[in-house]
Amino acid sequence: MVQVCLNGPRGAADGAAVPLTPSAMAESAAEAVAAGATDIHVHPKTPCGQDSLSPRVVAATLEAIRARVSVPVGVTTGAWAEPHPAARSARIRGWTVLPDHASVNWHEPGAEEVAAALLDLGVGVEAGIWSGTDAAARFAVSPLGPKVLRVLAEVTDTDAPEASAHSLLAELGPAHGRPVLLHGEDGGAWPVLRLAGRLGLATRVGLEDTLFLPDGRRAVSNAQLVAGASAQYGCDQRSS
């Protein structure tokens, strides 16, 4: 599985390729799926480009994307979009259009409450386990662990990403038996993606994780990144 992460917390300063409006996200999603993406992760944005958990903003984003693609669509619940845990859960419970899944960063305050709110709504939970945090230890003892859709193992180290990825996977251990999606960011995005291919794990790529192609050129679209990922990831899976 190759998930496309369309935009992340990036904004206009990161270049015109980053989709910030519902229509731009929908267009980018459709192109990425045509290039081989089988799942979508998106950060709904306010008109001024800020990540938002507002029911109105989330609904507009999901409706626009679903009008163009039929693959699962997930959103962020990052604390930066709503810092107060109770307010974050309240926002989620107010959603009028539900995503197929939503990521919950397990090191953030209120992660368990946010995950519980999503599960109550029937929304799949992607447990975000970041390297360099205590998320893996927290997740290991979480009663919600067996109920999540998958684990997003995110390698934040860009200096030695493959070593950090192996360490993170070791910390996760059996991960409550849930599927693991392994990915990196910025300079670590491509090395970790190739490692995911060799290990037979799901992965993701997109303008949230990297603005550059494997050869160092600036990416012009999410579809271009997905096409590059499909080639490298598929090759590593065939050679493993």
C-alpha positions as CSV (number, residue, x, y, z in Angstrom):
1,M,0.0,0.0,0.0
2,V,1.2,3.5,-0.9
3,Q,-0.6,6.2,0.9
4,V,-0.3,9.8,-0.5
5,C,0.0,12.6,2.1
6,L,-1.2,15.6,0.1
7,N,-0.1,18.6,2.1
8,G,0.5,18.3,5.8
9,P,1.0,21.5,7.8
10,R,2.8,23.1,4.9
11,G,1.5,26.4,3.5
12,A,1.9,28.8,0.6
13,A,5.6,29.4,1.4
14,D,6.3,25.8,0.5
15,G,5.4,26.3,-3.1
16,A,2.4,26.3,-5.4
17,A,2.5,22.5,-5.7
18,V,1.2,22.1,-2.2
19,P,-2.7,21.9,-2.4
20,L,-4.4,24.2,0.1
21,T,-8.0,24.5,-1.0
22,P,-10.6,21.7,-1.2
23,S,-10.6,21.9,-5.0
24,A,-6.8,21.8,-5.2
25,M,-6.7,18.9,-2.8
26,A,-9.3,17.0,-4.8
27,E,-7.4,17.5,-8.0
28,S,-4.1,16.5,-6.4
29,A,-5.7,13.4,-4.9
30,A,-7.2,12.3,-8.2
31,E,-3.8,12.7,-10.0
32,A,-2.0,10.8,-7.2
33,V,-4.5,7.9,-7.3
34,A,-4.1,7.7,-11.1
35,A,-0.3,7.5,-10.4
36,G,-0.8,4.6,-8.0
37,A,-1.8,5.8,-4.6
38,T,-4.3,3.6,-2.9
39,D,-5.1,5.7,0.2
40,I,-5.1,9.4,1.0
41,H,-4.0,11.4,4.1
42,V,-4.9,15.1,4.0
43,H,-4.9,18.2,6.3
44,P,-8.1,20.2,5.9
45,K,-7.3,23.9,5.7
46,T,-9.0,27.2,6.6
47,P,-9.1,29.8,3.8
48,C,-6.0,31.3,5.3
49,G,-4.1,28.0,5.0
50,Q,-4.2,26.8,8.6
51,D,-4.8,23.2,9.6
52,S,-8.3,22.9,11.0
53,L,-10.6,20.3,12.7
54,S,-13.7,22.5,12.1
55,P,-16.7,20.4,11.0
56,R,-17.3,22.8,8.1
57,V,-13.7,22.7,6.9
58,V,-13.4,18.9,7.2
59,A,-16.7,18.4,5.4
60,A,-15.8,20.6,2.5
61,T,-12.4,18.9,2.1
62,L,-13.8,15.3,2.3
63,E,-16.7,16.1,-0.1
64,A,-14.4,17.6,-2.7
65,I,-11.9,14.7,-2.6
66,R,-14.6,12.0,-2.6
67,A,-16.2,13.5,-5.6
68,R,-13.0,12.7,-7.5
69,V,-11.7,9.4,-6.0
70,S,-13.1,6.2,-4.5
71,V,-10.1,5.2,-2.3
72,P,-10.2,5.7,1.5
73,V,-9.5,9.3,2.7
74,G,-8.1,10.1,6.1
75,V,-7.4,13.4,8.0
76,T,-5.1,14.6,10.7
77,T,-6.1,15.3,14.3
78,G,-2.7,16.9,15.1
79,A,-2.6,19.0,18.3
80,W,-1.4,22.0,16.4
81,A,-4.8,22.2,14.8
82,E,-6.5,22.4,18.2
83,P,-4.1,22.3,21.2
84,H,-6.6,21.7,24.0
85,P,-7.5,17.9,24.2
86,A,-11.1,18.4,25.3
87,A,-11.7,20.9,22.5
88,R,-10.1,18.6,20.0
89,S,-12.4,15.7,20.9
90,A,-15.4,18.1,20.9
91,R,-14.5,19.2,17.3
92,I,-14.2,15.6,16.2
93,R,-17.6,14.6,17.7
94,G,-19.1,17.5,15.8
95,W,-18.0,16.3,12.4
96,T,-20.9,16.1,10.0
97,V,-19.0,14.3,7.3
98,L,-16.7,11.5,8.5
99,P,-13.4,10.4,7.1
100,D,-12.6,6.8,6.6
101,H,-9.7,7.1,9.1
102,A,-7.8,9.8,11.0
103,S,-4.3,9.9,12.4
104,V,-3.7,10.3,16.2
105,N,-0.2,11.2,17.3
106,W,0.2,9.0,20.4
107,H,2.8,11.2,22.1
108,E,0.4,14.2,22.2
109,P,-1.7,15.1,25.3
110,G,-5.2,13.7,24.9
111,A,-4.3,11.0,22.3
112,E,-6.4,8.3,24.0
113,E,-9.4,10.6,24.3
114,V,-9.2,11.6,20.7
115,A,-8.8,8.0,19.5
116,A,-11.8,7.0,21.6
117,A,-13.9,9.8,20.1
118,L,-13.0,8.6,16.6
119,L,-13.7,5.0,17.4
120,D,-17.1,5.9,18.9
121,L,-17.9,7.5,15.5
122,G,-16.8,4.5,13.6
123,V,-13.7,6.2,12.1
124,G,-10.6,4.1,11.8
125,V,-7.6,5.3,13.8
126,E,-4.1,5.5,12.5
127,A,-1.9,5.5,15.6
128,G,1.0,7.9,14.9
129,I,4.1,6.7,16.6
130,W,7.0,9.1,16.1
131,S,10.6,8.3,16.6
132,G,12.3,10.3,19.4
133,T,9.1,10.3,21.6
134,D,7.6,8.0,24.2
135,A,4.7,7.1,21.8
136,A,5.7,3.5,21.3
137,A,5.8,2.9,25.1
138,R,2.4,4.6,25.5
139,F,0.9,2.6,22.7
140,A,2.2,-0.7,24.0
141,V,0.1,-0.4,27.1
142,S,-2.9,1.3,25.5
143,P,-6.2,-0.6,25.8
144,L,-7.1,1.0,22.4
145,G,-4.1,-0.5,20.7
146,P,-5.9,-3.6,19.4
147,K,-8.7,-1.4,18.0
148,V,-6.7,0.9,15.7
149,L,-6.8,0.5,12.0
150,R,-3.0,0.6,11.6
151,V,0.2,2.1,13.1
152,L,1.9,5.0,11.3
153,A,5.6,4.5,12.3
154,E,7.0,8.0,11.5
155,V,10.8,8.4,11.4
156,T,11.6,12.0,12.2
157,D,15.4,11.5,12.1
158,T,16.9,12.8,8.9
159,D,20.6,12.1,9.7
160,A,20.4,8.3,10.1
161,P,16.8,7.5,9.1
162,E,17.2,3.8,8.4
163,A,18.9,3.1,11.8
164,S,16.1,5.1,13.4
165,A,13.5,3.2,11.5
166,H,14.9,-0.2,12.7
167,S,15.0,1.2,16.3
168,L,11.4,2.4,16.1
169,L,10.1,-0.9,14.7
170,A,11.9,-2.7,17.5
171,E,10.3,-0.4,20.1
172,L,6.9,-1.1,18.5
173,G,7.4,-4.8,18.8
174,P,4.2,-6.7,17.9
175,A,2.2,-3.4,17.8
176,H,-1.0,-5.1,19.1
177,G,-1.0,-7.1,15.9
178,R,-1.9,-4.1,13.8
179,P,-0.5,-3.4,10.3
180,V,2.4,-1.0,10.2
181,L,2.9,1.8,7.7
182,L,6.5,3.0,7.8
183,H,7.5,6.4,6.5
184,G,10.1,9.2,6.9
185,E,10.2,12.9,6.4
186,D,12.3,15.4,4.4
187,G,15.8,13.9,3.9
188,G,14.7,10.6,5.4
189,A,11.6,10.1,3.3
190,W,13.2,8.2,0.4
191,P,15.6,6.0,2.5
192,V,12.7,5.0,4.8
193,L,10.3,4.3,1.9
194,R,12.9,2.0,0.3
195,L,13.3,0.2,3.6
196,A,9.5,-0.2,3.9
197,G,9.6,-1.9,0.5
198,R,12.4,-4.3,1.5
199,L,10.5,-5.2,4.7
200,G,7.2,-5.6,2.9
201,L,5.5,-2.8,4.9
202,A,3.0,-0.2,3.7
203,T,4.4,3.2,3.2
204,R,3.5,6.8,2.2
205,V,4.8,9.7,0.2
206,G,3.6,13.1,-0.7
207,L,4.3,16.8,-0.3
208,E,3.7,16.6,3.5
209,D,6.8,14.3,3.9
210,T,9.1,15.6,1.2
211,L,9.2,18.4,-1.5
212,F,11.9,16.6,-3.5
213,L,12.2,13.6,-5.8
214,P,14.8,10.9,-5.2
215,D,17.3,12.6,-7.5
216,G,17.0,15.9,-5.7
217,R,14.8,17.7,-8.1
218,R,11.9,19.7,-6.7
219,A,8.6,17.8,-7.1
220,V,5.9,19.5,-9.1
221,S,3.0,17.4,-7.8
222,N,2.0,14.7,-5.4
223,A,1.4,12.5,-8.4
224,Q,5.1,12.8,-9.4
225,L,6.1,11.7,-5.9
226,V,3.8,8.8,-6.0
227,A,5.1,7.7,-9.4
228,G,8.6,7.8,-8.1
229,A,7.6,6.0,-4.9
230,S,5.8,3.3,-6.8
231,A,8.9,2.6,-8.9
232,Q,11.3,2.5,-5.9
233,Y,9.0,0.8,-3.4
234,G,7.8,-1.8,-5.9
235,C,11.4,-2.6,-7.0
236,D,12.5,-3.1,-3.4
237,Q,9.5,-5.4,-2.7
238,R,10.3,-7.5,-5.8
239,S,14.0,-7.8,-4.8
240,S,13.3,-8.6,-1.1
